[in-house]
Amino acid sequence: MGTIAQLFETGEQSALKGHFQNLVMLARVDGVIDATEQALLTKIANRLSLSDEQTKSICEDVDSYPSFPPISKEERFERLIQLIEMVMVDGGIDSSESDLIFKFSISLGFVEGDFSVIKDKIISELKAGMSREDVLSSLI
């Protein structure tokens, strides 16, 4: 059902929580959120201006927050980069993580045929040490 505050939050706030929820789901896909994944989640939660209480609530009840895809191309790429960065943080991408990223990419509005090329480019550029901002610039 949610809280009164959830009823009155803006669409942008809901979208940010939904995006963070996707990141938590990716971090948990292998059954545990390790220290490096938790550190990245904390960093992203701060960047999204989520309070500690909101972050804890999402992590504890990940299914309560719907995902709302962003409208702009830049925001969609930014979210995809963050999703890929989340699964890469522990050293590799296993098949369940890859499957989940694919599902999220479709919900973000990416076309199935383009996904593989975009994902490979993002992974390659992140592994090369490019910042998220530079990766984003190379995609747009």
Biotite code that builds the C-alpha atoms (Angstrom):
import biotite.structure as struc

atoms = struc.array([
    struc.Atom([0.000, 0.000, 0.000], chain_id="A", res_id=1, res_name="MET", atom_name="CA", element="C"),
    struc.Atom([2.783, 2.483, 0.805], chain_id="A", res_id=2, res_name="GLY", atom_name="CA", element="C"),
    struc.Atom([3.089, 5.530, 2.982], chain_id="A", res_id=3, res_name="THR", atom_name="CA", element="C"),
    struc.Atom([1.408, 8.909, 2.691], chain_id="A", res_id=4, res_name="ILE", atom_name="CA", element="C"),
    struc.Atom([4.745, 10.350, 1.532], chain_id="A", res_id=5, res_name="ALA", atom_name="CA", element="C"),
    struc.Atom([4.813, 7.798, -1.313], chain_id="A", res_id=6, res_name="GLN", atom_name="CA", element="C"),
    struc.Atom([1.357, 8.941, -2.414], chain_id="A", res_id=7, res_name="LEU", atom_name="CA", element="C"),
    struc.Atom([2.525, 12.541, -2.801], chain_id="A", res_id=8, res_name="PHE", atom_name="CA", element="C"),
    struc.Atom([5.973, 12.093, -4.295], chain_id="A", res_id=9, res_name="GLU", atom_name="CA", element="C"),
    struc.Atom([6.665, 13.384, -7.762], chain_id="A", res_id=10, res_name="THR", atom_name="CA", element="C"),
    struc.Atom([6.924, 11.227, -10.850], chain_id="A", res_id=11, res_name="GLY", atom_name="CA", element="C"),
    struc.Atom([10.646, 11.948, -10.936], chain_id="A", res_id=12, res_name="GLU", atom_name="CA", element="C"),
    struc.Atom([11.083, 10.728, -7.348], chain_id="A", res_id=13, res_name="GLN", atom_name="CA", element="C"),
    struc.Atom([9.181, 7.550, -8.161], chain_id="A", res_id=14, res_name="SER", atom_name="CA", element="C"),
    struc.Atom([11.277, 7.017, -11.273], chain_id="A", res_id=15, res_name="ALA", atom_name="CA", element="C"),
    struc.Atom([14.525, 7.422, -9.321], chain_id="A", res_id=16, res_name="LEU", atom_name="CA", element="C"),
    struc.Atom([13.368, 4.929, -6.710], chain_id="A", res_id=17, res_name="LYS", atom_name="CA", element="C"),
    struc.Atom([12.346, 2.520, -9.460], chain_id="A", res_id=18, res_name="GLY", atom_name="CA", element="C"),
    struc.Atom([15.761, 2.827, -11.067], chain_id="A", res_id=19, res_name="HIS", atom_name="CA", element="C"),
    struc.Atom([17.486, 2.236, -7.737], chain_id="A", res_id=20, res_name="PHE", atom_name="CA", element="C"),
    struc.Atom([15.233, -0.784, -7.214], chain_id="A", res_id=21, res_name="GLN", atom_name="CA", element="C"),
    struc.Atom([16.488, -2.197, -10.540], chain_id="A", res_id=22, res_name="ASN", atom_name="CA", element="C"),
    struc.Atom([20.072, -1.730, -9.386], chain_id="A", res_id=23, res_name="LEU", atom_name="CA", element="C"),
    struc.Atom([19.339, -3.533, -6.114], chain_id="A", res_id=24, res_name="VAL", atom_name="CA", element="C"),
    struc.Atom([17.752, -6.408, -8.052], chain_id="A", res_id=25, res_name="MET", atom_name="CA", element="C"),
    struc.Atom([20.870, -6.676, -10.215], chain_id="A", res_id=26, res_name="LEU", atom_name="CA", element="C"),
    struc.Atom([23.133, -6.635, -7.178], chain_id="A", res_id=27, res_name="ALA", atom_name="CA", element="C"),
    struc.Atom([21.077, -9.435, -5.594], chain_id="A", res_id=28, res_name="ARG", atom_name="CA", element="C"),
    struc.Atom([20.800, -11.626, -8.671], chain_id="A", res_id=29, res_name="VAL", atom_name="CA", element="C"),
    struc.Atom([23.659, -13.849, -7.488], chain_id="A", res_id=30, res_name="ASP", atom_name="CA", element="C"),
    struc.Atom([22.065, -14.182, -4.055], chain_id="A", res_id=31, res_name="GLY", atom_name="CA", element="C"),
    struc.Atom([24.145, -11.680, -2.094], chain_id="A", res_id=32, res_name="VAL", atom_name="CA", element="C"),
    struc.Atom([25.124, -8.028, -2.225], chain_id="A", res_id=33, res_name="ILE", atom_name="CA", element="C"),
    struc.Atom([28.877, -7.956, -1.665], chain_id="A", res_id=34, res_name="ASP", atom_name="CA", element="C"),
    struc.Atom([30.848, -5.010, -0.278], chain_id="A", res_id=35, res_name="ALA", atom_name="CA", element="C"),
    struc.Atom([31.771, -3.547, -3.681], chain_id="A", res_id=36, res_name="THR", atom_name="CA", element="C"),
    struc.Atom([28.168, -3.739, -4.884], chain_id="A", res_id=37, res_name="GLU", atom_name="CA", element="C"),
    struc.Atom([26.954, -2.144, -1.629], chain_id="A", res_id=38, res_name="GLN", atom_name="CA", element="C"),
    struc.Atom([29.488, 0.663, -1.997], chain_id="A", res_id=39, res_name="ALA", atom_name="CA", element="C"),
    struc.Atom([28.287, 1.374, -5.541], chain_id="A", res_id=40, res_name="LEU", atom_name="CA", element="C"),
    struc.Atom([24.636, 1.241, -4.433], chain_id="A", res_id=41, res_name="LEU", atom_name="CA", element="C"),
    struc.Atom([25.387, 3.747, -1.669], chain_id="A", res_id=42, res_name="THR", atom_name="CA", element="C"),
    struc.Atom([27.197, 6.052, -4.103], chain_id="A", res_id=43, res_name="LYS", atom_name="CA", element="C"),
    struc.Atom([24.329, 5.910, -6.602], chain_id="A", res_id=44, res_name="ILE", atom_name="CA", element="C"),
    struc.Atom([21.686, 6.404, -3.876], chain_id="A", res_id=45, res_name="ALA", atom_name="CA", element="C"),
    struc.Atom([23.517, 9.560, -2.787], chain_id="A", res_id=46, res_name="ASN", atom_name="CA", element="C"),
    struc.Atom([23.709, 10.785, -6.396], chain_id="A", res_id=47, res_name="ARG", atom_name="CA", element="C"),
    struc.Atom([19.959, 10.154, -6.767], chain_id="A", res_id=48, res_name="LEU", atom_name="CA", element="C"),
    struc.Atom([19.338, 12.101, -3.525], chain_id="A", res_id=49, res_name="SER", atom_name="CA", element="C"),
    struc.Atom([17.727, 9.107, -1.824], chain_id="A", res_id=50, res_name="LEU", atom_name="CA", element="C"),
    struc.Atom([17.756, 9.259, 1.965], chain_id="A", res_id=51, res_name="SER", atom_name="CA", element="C"),
    struc.Atom([19.233, 6.459, 4.055], chain_id="A", res_id=52, res_name="ASP", atom_name="CA", element="C"),
    struc.Atom([15.675, 5.541, 5.068], chain_id="A", res_id=53, res_name="GLU", atom_name="CA", element="C"),
    struc.Atom([14.511, 5.357, 1.436], chain_id="A", res_id=54, res_name="GLN", atom_name="CA", element="C"),
    struc.Atom([17.558, 3.313, 0.460], chain_id="A", res_id=55, res_name="THR", atom_name="CA", element="C"),
    struc.Atom([17.035, 0.876, 3.323], chain_id="A", res_id=56, res_name="LYS", atom_name="CA", element="C"),
    struc.Atom([13.325, 0.567, 2.526], chain_id="A", res_id=57, res_name="SER", atom_name="CA", element="C"),
    struc.Atom([14.012, -0.222, -1.139], chain_id="A", res_id=58, res_name="ILE", atom_name="CA", element="C"),
    struc.Atom([16.707, -2.766, -0.263], chain_id="A", res_id=59, res_name="CYS", atom_name="CA", element="C"),
    struc.Atom([14.440, -4.502, 2.262], chain_id="A", res_id=60, res_name="GLU", atom_name="CA", element="C"),
    struc.Atom([11.318, -4.566, 0.072], chain_id="A", res_id=61, res_name="ASP", atom_name="CA", element="C"),
    struc.Atom([12.639, -4.410, -3.470], chain_id="A", res_id=62, res_name="VAL", atom_name="CA", element="C"),
    struc.Atom([9.331, -5.513, -5.046], chain_id="A", res_id=63, res_name="ASP", atom_name="CA", element="C"),
    struc.Atom([7.378, -2.503, -3.725], chain_id="A", res_id=64, res_name="SER", atom_name="CA", element="C"),
    struc.Atom([8.871, 0.016, -6.135], chain_id="A", res_id=65, res_name="TYR", atom_name="CA", element="C"),
    struc.Atom([7.730, 0.032, -9.756], chain_id="A", res_id=66, res_name="PRO", atom_name="CA", element="C"),
    struc.Atom([10.129, 1.010, -12.494], chain_id="A", res_id=67, res_name="SER", atom_name="CA", element="C"),
    struc.Atom([9.297, 3.978, -14.700], chain_id="A", res_id=68, res_name="PHE", atom_name="CA", element="C"),
    struc.Atom([11.408, 4.280, -17.836], chain_id="A", res_id=69, res_name="PRO", atom_name="CA", element="C"),
    struc.Atom([12.987, 7.675, -18.475], chain_id="A", res_id=70, res_name="PRO", atom_name="CA", element="C"),
    struc.Atom([11.852, 9.719, -21.427], chain_id="A", res_id=71, res_name="ILE", atom_name="CA", element="C"),
    struc.Atom([15.055, 11.259, -22.727], chain_id="A", res_id=72, res_name="SER", atom_name="CA", element="C"),
    struc.Atom([17.648, 9.316, -24.683], chain_id="A", res_id=73, res_name="LYS", atom_name="CA", element="C"),
    struc.Atom([20.399, 10.582, -22.387], chain_id="A", res_id=74, res_name="GLU", atom_name="CA", element="C"),
    struc.Atom([18.608, 9.344, -19.247], chain_id="A", res_id=75, res_name="GLU", atom_name="CA", element="C"),
    struc.Atom([17.956, 5.935, -20.821], chain_id="A", res_id=76, res_name="ARG", atom_name="CA", element="C"),
    struc.Atom([21.646, 5.518, -21.690], chain_id="A", res_id=77, res_name="PHE", atom_name="CA", element="C"),
    struc.Atom([22.679, 6.784, -18.244], chain_id="A", res_id=78, res_name="GLU", atom_name="CA", element="C"),
    struc.Atom([20.514, 4.154, -16.568], chain_id="A", res_id=79, res_name="ARG", atom_name="CA", element="C"),
    struc.Atom([21.796, 1.377, -18.823], chain_id="A", res_id=80, res_name="LEU", atom_name="CA", element="C"),
    struc.Atom([25.392, 2.386, -18.067], chain_id="A", res_id=81, res_name="ILE", atom_name="CA", element="C"),
    struc.Atom([24.648, 2.309, -14.330], chain_id="A", res_id=82, res_name="GLN", atom_name="CA", element="C"),
    struc.Atom([23.013, -1.116, -14.641], chain_id="A", res_id=83, res_name="LEU", atom_name="CA", element="C"),
    struc.Atom([26.020, -2.512, -16.478], chain_id="A", res_id=84, res_name="ILE", atom_name="CA", element="C"),
    struc.Atom([28.396, -0.824, -14.049], chain_id="A", res_id=85, res_name="GLU", atom_name="CA", element="C"),
    struc.Atom([26.527, -2.514, -11.169], chain_id="A", res_id=86, res_name="MET", atom_name="CA", element="C"),
    struc.Atom([26.992, -6.018, -12.542], chain_id="A", res_id=87, res_name="VAL", atom_name="CA", element="C"),
    struc.Atom([30.624, -5.362, -13.475], chain_id="A", res_id=88, res_name="MET", atom_name="CA", element="C"),
    struc.Atom([31.590, -4.108, -10.032], chain_id="A", res_id=89, res_name="VAL", atom_name="CA", element="C"),
    struc.Atom([32.193, -7.611, -8.661], chain_id="A", res_id=90, res_name="ASP", atom_name="CA", element="C"),
    struc.Atom([34.498, -8.570, -11.520], chain_id="A", res_id=91, res_name="GLY", atom_name="CA", element="C"),
    struc.Atom([32.294, -10.122, -14.163], chain_id="A", res_id=92, res_name="GLY", atom_name="CA", element="C"),
    struc.Atom([28.866, -10.559, -15.647], chain_id="A", res_id=93, res_name="ILE", atom_name="CA", element="C"),
    struc.Atom([27.271, -13.975, -15.250], chain_id="A", res_id=94, res_name="ASP", atom_name="CA", element="C"),
    struc.Atom([24.423, -15.243, -17.420], chain_id="A", res_id=95, res_name="SER", atom_name="CA", element="C"),
    struc.Atom([21.666, -14.387, -14.921], chain_id="A", res_id=96, res_name="SER", atom_name="CA", element="C"),
    struc.Atom([22.982, -10.820, -14.628], chain_id="A", res_id=97, res_name="GLU", atom_name="CA", element="C"),
    struc.Atom([23.213, -10.543, -18.412], chain_id="A", res_id=98, res_name="SER", atom_name="CA", element="C"),
    struc.Atom([19.631, -11.789, -18.784], chain_id="A", res_id=99, res_name="ASP", atom_name="CA", element="C"),
    struc.Atom([18.391, -9.267, -16.231], chain_id="A", res_id=100, res_name="LEU", atom_name="CA", element="C"),
    struc.Atom([20.267, -6.399, -17.914], chain_id="A", res_id=101, res_name="ILE", atom_name="CA", element="C"),
    struc.Atom([18.673, -7.410, -21.207], chain_id="A", res_id=102, res_name="PHE", atom_name="CA", element="C"),
    struc.Atom([15.174, -7.319, -19.660], chain_id="A", res_id=103, res_name="LYS", atom_name="CA", element="C"),
    struc.Atom([15.831, -3.914, -18.114], chain_id="A", res_id=104, res_name="PHE", atom_name="CA", element="C"),
    struc.Atom([17.235, -2.589, -21.405], chain_id="A", res_id=105, res_name="SER", atom_name="CA", element="C"),
    struc.Atom([14.024, -3.541, -23.207], chain_id="A", res_id=106, res_name="ILE", atom_name="CA", element="C"),
    struc.Atom([11.996, -1.776, -20.488], chain_id="A", res_id=107, res_name="SER", atom_name="CA", element="C"),
    struc.Atom([14.217, 1.277, -21.021], chain_id="A", res_id=108, res_name="LEU", atom_name="CA", element="C"),
    struc.Atom([13.169, 1.306, -24.675], chain_id="A", res_id=109, res_name="GLY", atom_name="CA", element="C"),
    struc.Atom([16.238, -0.229, -26.309], chain_id="A", res_id=110, res_name="PHE", atom_name="CA", element="C"),
    struc.Atom([15.681, -2.456, -29.330], chain_id="A", res_id=111, res_name="VAL", atom_name="CA", element="C"),
    struc.Atom([16.643, -6.103, -28.947], chain_id="A", res_id=112, res_name="GLU", atom_name="CA", element="C"),
    struc.Atom([18.838, -6.096, -32.050], chain_id="A", res_id=113, res_name="GLY", atom_name="CA", element="C"),
    struc.Atom([20.853, -3.078, -30.865], chain_id="A", res_id=114, res_name="ASP", atom_name="CA", element="C"),
    struc.Atom([21.277, -4.203, -27.258], chain_id="A", res_id=115, res_name="PHE", atom_name="CA", element="C"),
    struc.Atom([24.249, -6.499, -27.776], chain_id="A", res_id=116, res_name="SER", atom_name="CA", element="C"),
    struc.Atom([26.291, -3.851, -29.604], chain_id="A", res_id=117, res_name="VAL", atom_name="CA", element="C"),
    struc.Atom([25.461, -1.150, -27.050], chain_id="A", res_id=118, res_name="ILE", atom_name="CA", element="C"),
    struc.Atom([26.192, -3.454, -24.086], chain_id="A", res_id=119, res_name="LYS", atom_name="CA", element="C"),
    struc.Atom([29.539, -4.546, -25.545], chain_id="A", res_id=120, res_name="ASP", atom_name="CA", element="C"),
    struc.Atom([30.537, -0.918, -26.193], chain_id="A", res_id=121, res_name="LYS", atom_name="CA", element="C"),
    struc.Atom([29.649, 0.133, -22.653], chain_id="A", res_id=122, res_name="ILE", atom_name="CA", element="C"),
    struc.Atom([31.532, -2.812, -21.130], chain_id="A", res_id=123, res_name="ILE", atom_name="CA", element="C"),
    struc.Atom([34.574, -2.176, -23.297], chain_id="A", res_id=124, res_name="SER", atom_name="CA", element="C"),
    struc.Atom([34.701, 1.513, -22.453], chain_id="A", res_id=125, res_name="GLU", atom_name="CA", element="C"),
    struc.Atom([34.175, 0.977, -18.724], chain_id="A", res_id=126, res_name="LEU", atom_name="CA", element="C"),
    struc.Atom([36.909, -1.683, -18.684], chain_id="A", res_id=127, res_name="LYS", atom_name="CA", element="C"),
    struc.Atom([39.185, 0.784, -20.484], chain_id="A", res_id=128, res_name="ALA", atom_name="CA", element="C"),
    struc.Atom([38.741, 3.146, -17.540], chain_id="A", res_id=129, res_name="GLY", atom_name="CA", element="C"),
    struc.Atom([36.436, 5.673, -19.164], chain_id="A", res_id=130, res_name="MET", atom_name="CA", element="C"),
    struc.Atom([34.232, 7.648, -16.813], chain_id="A", res_id=131, res_name="SER", atom_name="CA", element="C"),
    struc.Atom([30.484, 7.150, -16.968], chain_id="A", res_id=132, res_name="ARG", atom_name="CA", element="C"),
    struc.Atom([30.154, 10.665, -18.418], chain_id="A", res_id=133, res_name="GLU", atom_name="CA", element="C"),
    struc.Atom([32.613, 9.872, -21.226], chain_id="A", res_id=134, res_name="ASP", atom_name="CA", element="C"),
    struc.Atom([30.858, 6.580, -21.971], chain_id="A", res_id=135, res_name="VAL", atom_name="CA", element="C"),
    struc.Atom([27.561, 8.448, -22.122], chain_id="A", res_id=136, res_name="LEU", atom_name="CA", element="C"),
    struc.Atom([29.044, 11.041, -24.496], chain_id="A", res_id=137, res_name="SER", atom_name="CA", element="C"),
    struc.Atom([30.324, 8.302, -26.801], chain_id="A", res_id=138, res_name="SER", atom_name="CA", element="C"),
    struc.Atom([26.830, 6.783, -27.056], chain_id="A", res_id=139, res_name="LEU", atom_name="CA", element="C"),
    struc.Atom([24.841, 9.939, -27.756], chain_id="A", res_id=140, res_name="ILE", atom_name="CA", element="C"),
])
